[in-house]
């Protein structure tokens, strides 16, 4: 017990602001609150793939990387009723971030968002 009290005393005199820690804990709490919703969409997508009603996420990711290059930095699976959508964020080689939305049933690209999109289609494809 003495040791923990000594640590507490040492921590009290350190010039550390705990505001960043509080913000990080708040963000963590929000992420944990949203986790069941993401898991539900993920389960719905997995079940749709199993039934043959949606393409696997790996297929969509492969298309995105083959078409645009870069690397995947975020994936989101949205499911409304019986519709599945995959949303990917790619970090391109030139530092830009683009957002791609794919229709889950067919795997077709349905939306692209980002800066200077016209330059994506003027360069040679890989």
Backbone as a printed PyTorch tensor [residue, N CA C, xyz], in Angstrom:
tensor([[[  0.8200,  -1.2020,   0.0000],
         [  0.0000,   0.0000,   0.0000],
         [  0.8580,   1.2570,   0.0000]],

        [[  1.9820,   1.2160,   0.7290],
         [  2.8600,   2.3750,   0.7560],
         [  3.3510,   2.7180,  -0.6510]],

        [[  3.6650,   1.6890,  -1.4210],
         [  4.1940,   1.9140,  -2.7600],
         [  3.1670,   2.6340,  -3.6390]],

        [[  1.9250,   2.2040,  -3.6030],
         [  0.9090,   2.8590,  -4.4220],
         [  0.6820,   4.2910,  -3.9580]],

        [[  0.7800,   4.5480,  -2.6660],
         [  0.6320,   5.9170,  -2.1750],
         [  1.7890,   6.7820,  -2.6610]],

        [[  2.9980,   6.2240,  -2.6770],
         [  4.1550,   6.9720,  -3.1560],
         [  4.0040,   7.2880,  -4.6410]],

        [[  3.4930,   6.3280,  -5.4090],
         [  3.2660,   6.5750,  -6.8340],
         [  2.2260,   7.6640,  -7.0380]],

        [[  1.1850,   7.6280,  -6.2230],
         [  0.1470,   8.6480,  -6.3200],
         [  0.7250,  10.0150,  -6.0160]],

        [[  1.5520,  10.1210,  -4.9700],
         [  2.1790,  11.3900,  -4.6170],
         [  3.0720,  11.8860,  -5.7560]],

        [[  3.8290,  10.9840,  -6.3700],
         [  4.6970,  11.3700,  -7.4700],
         [  3.8770,  11.8430,  -8.6640]],

        [[  2.7960,  11.1890,  -8.9230],
         [  1.9480,  11.5640, -10.0500],
         [  1.2960,  12.9190,  -9.8250]],

        [[  1.0180,  13.2530,  -8.5800],
         [  0.3540,  14.5350,  -8.2950],
         [  1.2550,  15.7220,  -8.5880]],

        [[  2.5520,  15.5650,  -8.4430],
         [  3.4510,  16.6960,  -8.6330],
         [  3.9490,  16.8100, -10.0690]],

        [[  3.7120,  15.8110, -10.8880],
         [  4.1550,  15.8880, -12.2750],
         [  3.3040,  16.8970, -13.0380]],

        [[  3.9370,  17.7170, -13.8720],
         [  3.1810,  18.7210, -14.6340],
         [  2.5440,  18.0960, -15.8760]],

        [[  1.6390,  17.1840, -15.6830],
         [  1.0040,  16.4830, -16.7940],
         [ -0.4550,  16.9110, -16.8640]],

        [[ -0.8840,  17.2270, -18.0380],
         [ -2.2890,  17.5390, -18.2520],
         [ -3.0180,  16.2470, -18.5950]],

        [[ -4.0960,  15.9960, -17.9240],
         [ -4.8620,  14.7840, -18.1840],
         [ -5.9960,  15.0120, -19.1780]],

        [[ -6.0950,  16.2200, -19.7260],
         [ -7.1520,  16.5080, -20.7020],
         [ -7.0360,  15.6190, -21.9420]],

        [[ -5.8270,  15.4230, -22.5200],
         [ -5.7420,  14.5130, -23.6800],
         [ -6.1640,  13.0890, -23.3240]],

        [[ -5.8380,  12.6650, -22.1140],
         [ -6.2530,  11.3200, -21.6880],
         [ -7.7660,  11.2340, -21.5850]],

        [[ -8.3770,  12.2920, -21.0770],
         [ -9.8370,  12.2980, -20.9490],
         [-10.4900,  12.2550, -22.3220]],

        [[ -9.9320,  13.0000, -23.2870],
         [-10.4850,  12.9710, -24.6480],
         [-10.3220,  11.5860, -25.2610]],

        [[ -9.1550,  10.9810, -25.0410],
         [ -8.9200,   9.6450, -25.5810],
         [ -9.8690,   8.6320, -24.9670]],

        [[-10.1070,   8.7450, -23.6670],
         [-11.0520,   7.8360, -23.0150],
         [-12.4700,   8.0510, -23.5290]],

        [[-12.8250,   9.3050, -23.7910],
         [-14.1420,   9.5900, -24.3600],
         [-14.3020,   8.9890, -25.7440]],

        [[-13.2580,   9.1100, -26.5710],
         [-13.2930,   8.5200, -27.9170],
         [-13.3800,   7.0050, -27.8370]],

        [[-12.6470,   6.4220, -26.8940],
         [-12.6950,   4.9740, -26.7130],
         [-14.0910,   4.5240, -26.2900]],

        [[-14.7080,   5.2770, -25.3860],
         [-16.0610,   4.9360, -24.9400],
         [-17.0510,   5.0050, -26.1010]],

        [[-16.9080,   6.0290, -26.9520],
         [-17.7910,   6.1520, -28.1170],
         [-17.5770,   4.9910, -29.0780]],

        [[-16.3170,   4.6350, -29.3180],
         [-16.0200,   3.5150, -30.2170],
         [-16.6030,   2.2150, -29.6740]],

        [[-16.4880,   2.0120, -28.3780],
         [-17.0400,   0.7920, -27.7840],
         [-18.5600,   0.7760, -27.8570]],

        [[-19.1740,   1.9600, -27.7650],
         [-20.6350,   2.0330, -27.8740],
         [-21.0920,   1.7040, -29.2900]],

        [[-20.2890,   2.0900, -30.3050],
         [-20.6550,   1.8410, -31.6990],
         [-20.2770,   0.4420, -32.1680]],

        [[-19.4400,  -0.2460, -31.4270],
         [-18.9580,  -1.5640, -31.8250],
         [-20.0800,  -2.5640, -32.0840]],

        [[-21.1190,  -2.6430, -31.2330],
         [-22.1940,  -3.6060, -31.5350],
         [-22.8920,  -3.3380, -32.8660]],

        [[-23.0580,  -2.0720, -33.2420],
         [-23.6980,  -1.7550, -34.5280],
         [-22.8220,  -2.2160, -35.6790]],

        [[-21.4980,  -1.9920, -35.5810],
         [-20.5960,  -2.4460, -36.6380],
         [-20.5990,  -3.9630, -36.7130]],

        [[-20.5600,  -4.6160, -35.5570],
         [-20.5610,  -6.0800, -35.5370],
         [-21.8420,  -6.6190, -36.1620]],

        [[-22.9470,  -5.9430, -35.9260],
         [-24.2250,  -6.3690, -36.5060],
         [-24.1770,  -6.2780, -38.0320]],

        [[-23.6570,  -5.1600, -38.5660],
         [-23.5270,  -5.0140, -40.0190],
         [-22.5460,  -6.0310, -40.5830]],

        [[-21.4590,  -6.2730, -39.8550],
         [-20.4720,  -7.2470, -40.2970],
         [-21.0800,  -8.6450, -40.3390]],

        [[-21.8520,  -8.9880, -39.3340],
         [-22.5160, -10.2950, -39.3140],
         [-23.5270, -10.4090, -40.4500]],

        [[-24.2610,  -9.3300, -40.7000],
         [-25.2400,  -9.3290, -41.7870],
         [-24.5390,  -9.5100, -43.1310]],

        [[-23.4030,  -8.8370, -43.3250],
         [-22.6500,  -8.9720, -44.5740],
         [-22.1010, -10.3800, -44.7180]],

        [[-21.5600, -10.9220, -43.6450],
         [-21.0090, -12.2860, -43.7000],
         [-22.1110, -13.2860, -44.0580]],

        [[-23.2690, -13.1050, -43.4980],
         [-24.3950, -13.9940, -43.7830],
         [-24.8640, -13.8340, -45.2350]],

        [[-24.8670, -12.5940, -45.7310],
         [-25.2530, -12.3560, -47.1260],
         [-24.2520, -12.9970, -48.0890]],

        [[-22.9700, -12.9480, -47.7620],
         [-21.9580, -13.6000, -48.6000],
         [-22.1780, -15.1060, -48.5820]],

        [[-22.4500, -15.6510, -47.4080],
         [-22.6740, -17.0910, -47.2860],
         [-23.8660, -17.5410, -48.1350]],

        [[-24.9220, -16.7210, -48.1840],
         [-26.1160, -17.0570, -48.9670],
         [-25.9510, -16.7310, -50.4510]],

        [[-24.8440, -16.1130, -50.8250],
         [-24.6260, -15.7450, -52.2200],
         [-25.3040, -14.4500, -52.6150]],

        [[-25.7270, -13.6440, -51.6430],
         [-26.4120, -12.3870, -51.9240],
         [-25.4690, -11.1900, -51.9430]],

        [[-24.2000, -11.3930, -51.6140],
         [-23.2140, -10.3110, -51.6200],
         [-21.8500, -10.8980, -51.9630]],

        [[-20.9950, -10.0400, -52.5100],
         [-19.6330, -10.4700, -52.8160],
         [-18.7770, -10.3050, -51.5560]],

        [[-17.7150, -11.0740, -51.4360],
         [-16.8390, -10.9300, -50.2720],
         [-16.1080,  -9.5840, -50.2740]],

        [[-15.8110,  -9.0930, -49.0990],
         [-15.0740,  -7.8460, -48.9560],
         [-13.7090,  -7.9400, -49.6480]],

        [[-13.0780,  -9.0940, -49.6180],
         [-11.7670,  -9.2740, -50.2510],
         [-11.8310,  -8.9830, -51.7510]],

        [[-12.9310,  -9.3300, -52.3900],
         [-13.0920,  -9.0840, -53.8210],
         [-13.1700,  -7.5790, -54.0980]],

        [[-13.9090,  -6.8740, -53.2710],
         [-14.0580,  -5.4270, -53.4200],
         [-12.7240,  -4.7330, -53.1570]],

        [[-12.0280,  -5.1530, -52.1220],
         [-10.7370,  -4.5610, -51.7810],
         [ -9.7280,  -4.7940, -52.8990]],

        [[ -9.7060,  -5.9820, -53.4530],
         [ -8.7920,  -6.2910, -54.5520],
         [ -9.0610,  -5.3880, -55.7570]],

        [[-10.3330,  -5.1610, -56.0690],
         [-10.6900,  -4.2840, -57.1870],
         [-10.2010,  -2.8660, -56.9210]],

        [[-10.4200,  -2.3640, -55.7170],
         [-10.0150,  -0.9990, -55.3820],
         [ -8.5070,  -0.8250, -55.5220]],

        [[ -7.7440,  -1.7630, -55.0130],
         [ -6.2850,  -1.6570, -55.0770],
         [ -5.7690,  -1.8230, -56.4990]],

        [[ -6.3820,  -2.7040, -57.2520],
         [ -5.9780,  -2.9270, -58.6440],
         [ -6.2890,  -1.6850, -59.4950]],

        [[ -7.4010,  -1.0380, -59.2210],
         [ -7.8350,   0.1010, -60.0270],
         [ -7.1530,   1.4050, -59.6330]],

        [[ -7.0180,   1.6560, -58.3350],
         [ -6.5390,   2.9600, -57.8700],
         [ -5.1600,   2.9260, -57.2110]],

        [[ -4.6770,   1.7550, -56.8220],
         [ -3.3960,   1.6740, -56.1340],
         [ -3.5170,   2.1470, -54.6910]],

        [[ -2.3990,   2.4780, -54.0980],
         [ -2.4040,   2.9560, -52.7250],
         [ -2.5950,   1.8250, -51.7330]],

        [[ -3.1550,   2.1740, -50.5700],
         [ -3.4340,   1.1570, -49.5550],
         [ -4.7150,   1.4920, -48.8230]],

        [[ -5.3720,   0.4700, -48.3500],
         [ -6.6370,   0.6320, -47.6430],
         [ -6.3430,   1.1080, -46.2250]],

        [[ -6.9940,   2.2000, -45.8190],
         [ -6.7940,   2.6950, -44.4610],
         [ -8.0440,   2.5790, -43.5940]],

        [[ -9.1920,   2.3610, -44.2210],
         [-10.4170,   2.1810, -43.4400],
         [-11.4470,   1.4320, -44.2630]],

        [[-12.1950,   0.5790, -43.5930],
         [-13.2720,  -0.1730, -44.2240],
         [-14.5030,  -0.0420, -43.3530]],

        [[-15.6370,   0.2030, -43.9760],
         [-16.9040,   0.2690, -43.2510],
         [-17.9180,  -0.5710, -44.0170]],

        [[-18.7040,  -1.3140, -43.2860],
         [-19.7520,  -2.1330, -43.8870],
         [-21.0790,  -1.5840, -43.4130]],

        [[-21.9000,  -1.1520, -44.3430],
         [-23.2210,  -0.6330, -44.0020],
         [-24.2710,  -1.6020, -44.4970]],

        [[-25.2440,  -1.8580, -43.6590],
         [-26.3280,  -2.7360, -44.0490],
         [-27.6600,  -2.1390, -43.6780]],

        [[-28.4800,  -1.8840, -44.6750],
         [-29.8390,  -1.4040, -44.4510],
         [-30.7910,  -2.4310, -45.0390]],

        [[-31.6800,  -2.8760, -44.2300],
         [-32.6260,  -3.9060, -44.6470],
         [-31.8740,  -5.0670, -45.2740]],

        [[-32.0500,  -5.3000, -46.5620],
         [-31.3520,  -6.4200, -47.2160],
         [-30.2420,  -5.9270, -48.1370]],

        [[-29.8480,  -4.6560, -47.9880],
         [-28.8140,  -4.0880, -48.8580],
         [-27.5100,  -3.9370, -48.0770]],

        [[-26.4260,  -4.3730, -48.6790],
         [-25.1010,  -4.2660, -48.0850],
         [-24.2790,  -3.3100, -48.9410]],

        [[-23.5460,  -2.3930, -48.3130],
         [-22.6150,  -1.5090, -49.0080],
         [-21.2690,  -1.5650, -48.3080]],

        [[-20.2230,  -1.6130, -49.1000],
         [-18.8600,  -1.5620, -48.5780],
         [-18.3050,  -0.1690, -48.8540]],

        [[-17.7530,   0.4610, -47.8430],
         [-17.1210,   1.7660, -48.0110],
         [-15.6510,   1.6260, -47.6380]],

        [[-14.7740,   2.0030, -48.5620],
         [-13.3340,   1.9060, -48.3510],
         [-12.7070,   3.2770, -48.4610]],

        [[-11.7150,   3.5340, -47.6290],
         [-10.8810,   4.7190, -47.7790],
         [ -9.5020,   4.2360, -48.1930]],

        [[ -8.9830,   4.8500, -49.2490],
         [ -7.6540,   4.5110, -49.7420],
         [ -6.7240,   5.7040, -49.5740]],

        [[ -5.5180,   5.4360, -49.1350],
         [ -4.4610,   6.4300, -49.1320],
         [ -3.6500,   6.1890, -50.3980]],

        [[ -3.7370,   7.1360, -51.3370],
         [ -3.0530,   6.9830, -52.6100],
         [ -1.5690,   7.2930, -52.4600]],

        [[ -0.8010,   6.9020, -53.4610],
         [  0.6450,   7.0940, -53.4280],
         [  1.0440,   8.5640, -53.3420]],

        [[  0.1960,   9.4720, -53.8510],
         [  0.5150,  10.9090, -53.8140],
         [  0.0180,  11.5840, -52.5330]],

        [[ -0.5010,  10.7960, -51.5780],
         [ -0.9240,  11.3440, -50.2890],
         [ -2.3980,  11.6870, -50.1800]],

        [[ -3.1200,  11.6340, -51.2930],
         [ -4.5570,  11.9180, -51.2400],
         [ -5.3140,  10.7460, -50.6470]],

        [[ -6.4560,  11.0550, -50.0550],
         [ -7.3590,  10.0260, -49.5500],
         [ -8.6200,  10.0710, -50.3890]],

        [[ -9.0390,   8.9120, -50.8740],
         [-10.2990,   8.8310, -51.6120],
         [-11.2080,   7.8430, -50.8990]],

        [[-12.5030,   8.0850, -51.0280],
         [-13.5080,   7.2100, -50.4480],
         [-14.2550,   6.5200, -51.5790]],

        [[-14.3690,   5.2230, -51.4800],
         [-15.0590,   4.4280, -52.4980],
         [-16.2390,   3.7170, -51.8640]],

        [[-17.3590,   3.7020, -52.5740],
         [-18.5280,   2.9750, -52.0910],
         [-18.8830,   1.9130, -53.1270]],

        [[-19.0080,   0.6710, -52.6620],
         [-19.3370,  -0.4570, -53.5280],
         [-20.6860,  -1.0340, -53.1360]],

        [[-21.4540,  -1.4200, -54.1330],
         [-22.7150,  -2.1210, -53.9050],
         [-22.3600,  -3.5580, -53.5530]],

        [[-22.8170,  -4.0260, -52.4300],
         [-22.4070,  -5.3300, -51.9330],
         [-22.9120,  -6.5140, -52.7360]],

        [[-24.0970,  -6.4070, -53.3140],
         [-24.6700,  -7.5360, -54.0440],
         [-23.8750,  -7.8530, -55.2970]],

        [[-23.4660,  -6.8010, -56.0190],
         [-22.7670,  -7.0130, -57.2950],
         [-21.2670,  -6.7360, -57.2160]],

        [[-20.8500,  -5.9530, -56.2280],
         [-19.4530,  -5.5560, -56.1430],
         [-19.0970,  -4.3970, -57.0560]],

        [[-20.1140,  -3.7250, -57.6250],
         [-19.8640,  -2.5920, -58.5250],
         [-19.5660,  -1.3320, -57.7220]],

        [[-18.6260,  -0.5540, -58.2310],
         [-18.2890,   0.7390, -57.6540],
         [-19.4320,   1.7040, -57.9560]],

        [[-20.0080,   2.3150, -56.9200],
         [-21.1590,   3.1950, -57.1450],
         [-20.8790,   4.6500, -56.7950]],

        [[-19.7740,   4.9230, -56.0670],
         [-19.4930,   6.3130, -55.7150],
         [-18.0060,   6.4660, -55.3810]],

        [[-17.4450,   7.6120, -55.8120],
         [-16.0660,   7.9680, -55.4920],
         [-16.0730,   9.3920, -54.9580]],

        [[-15.4070,   9.6140, -53.8290],
         [-15.2690,  10.9530, -53.2690],
         [-13.7940,  11.2140, -53.0080]],

        [[-13.4000,  12.4600, -53.1810],
         [-12.0240,  12.8450, -52.9070],
         [-11.6430,  14.0810, -53.6910]],

        [[-10.3970,  14.4940, -53.5430],
         [ -9.9050,  15.6740, -54.2370],
         [ -9.2480,  15.2870, -55.5540]],

        [[ -9.3810,  16.1570, -56.5260],
         [ -8.7480,  15.9950, -57.8410],
         [ -9.0040,  14.6070, -58.4330]],

        [[-10.2490,  14.2090, -58.4430],
         [-10.6020,  12.8800, -58.9650],
         [-10.3090,  12.7370, -60.4500]],

        [[-10.3320,  13.8500, -61.1820],
         [-10.0950,  13.7620, -62.6250],
         [ -8.7140,  13.2020, -62.9200]],

        [[ -7.7540,  13.3860, -62.0270],
         [ -6.4020,  12.8680, -62.2610],
         [ -6.3330,  11.3550, -62.0770]],

        [[ -7.3100,  10.7650, -61.4250],
         [ -7.3170,   9.3180, -61.2450],
         [ -7.5050,   8.5710, -62.5610]],

        [[ -8.2010,   9.2130, -63.4740],
         [ -8.5740,   8.5290, -64.7030],
         [ -7.7120,   8.9370, -65.8950]],

        [[ -6.7360,   9.8280, -65.6740],
         [ -5.8470,  10.2140, -66.7690],
         [ -4.5440,   9.4340, -66.7460]],

        [[ -4.2000,   8.8510, -65.6240],
         [ -2.9490,   8.0860, -65.5540],
         [ -3.1930,   6.6610, -66.0460]],

        [[ -2.1170,   5.9750, -66.3260],
         [ -2.2390,   4.5940, -66.7830],
         [ -2.7390,   3.7230, -65.6390]],

        [[ -3.5820,   2.7730, -66.0020],
         [ -4.0710,   1.8340, -64.9900],
         [ -3.0450,   0.7410, -64.7820]],

        [[ -3.0480,   0.1740, -63.6030],
         [ -2.0840,  -0.8770, -63.2670],
         [ -2.5200,  -2.2080, -63.7610]]])
